[in-house]
Amino acid sequence: QVHLEESGGGSVQTGGSLRLSCAASGYVVNRYFMGWFRQAPGKEREGVATTTANGNIANYADSVKGRFTISRDNAKNTLYLQMDSLKPEDSGMYYCAATGAVRIPPPLDVNWYDNWGQGTQVTVSS
């Protein structure tokens, strides 16, 4: 069983930055596509950024392009999301996820992912 644990969330003002981390255990992380997803209260979960198993290809939601960067350190079994220029609409619970499926570019569709962390809260105030 894959275990994913997010950290790094918090409360920031508009324009601020946060770096989220997702520590993975229970599997060989370089065999899995991984991604970050977020969900605001009353809203559906949406893809934010995803990456291939080796980190060569990333896919970003249009709303975060140029502001967020996904990366991974497979030697440390850790996935990261650097979030800059944060906006109030970025607020929500951020989840890390993994999948053994393969599609290029790595999908932002939540239905492609079957292993999920518990989330870390991000709040951006105006």
C-alpha positions, 0 to 999 in steps of 0.5 A: 500500500502506498502512503502519501503524507503532505506538509507545508500548507499554511496561511499567507497573504495574496502574493505570498509563497508556500512550498508543499511537500509530499513524502511517499512510502510503501512503493518505488516512487520513480515508477509512478506519475504523481501530482497535486490536486486541490479542493475548496469547500463545496467544489470538486477536486481539481488537478493543479500540477502533475509530473511523469515518474522521472520528472521530465514532463510536467502538466499544469492547470492554466490557472497556475501556469507561471506561478507553480512549479512541481518537482520531485526528488525520487531519491528522497521519495518526495514530491514538491509544489512550489507556489508563488504569487498566490491568489485567494482562489488558490485556497483549498485543501491540497492533496498529493496523489500517485498513479501507475497509469501512463499518459503523456502529458501526465493527466490533471484528471483526478480519475487517473489517480488512485493513491491519495494523501490526506491533504494539507490546507492552504489559505490565501487571504486578500 
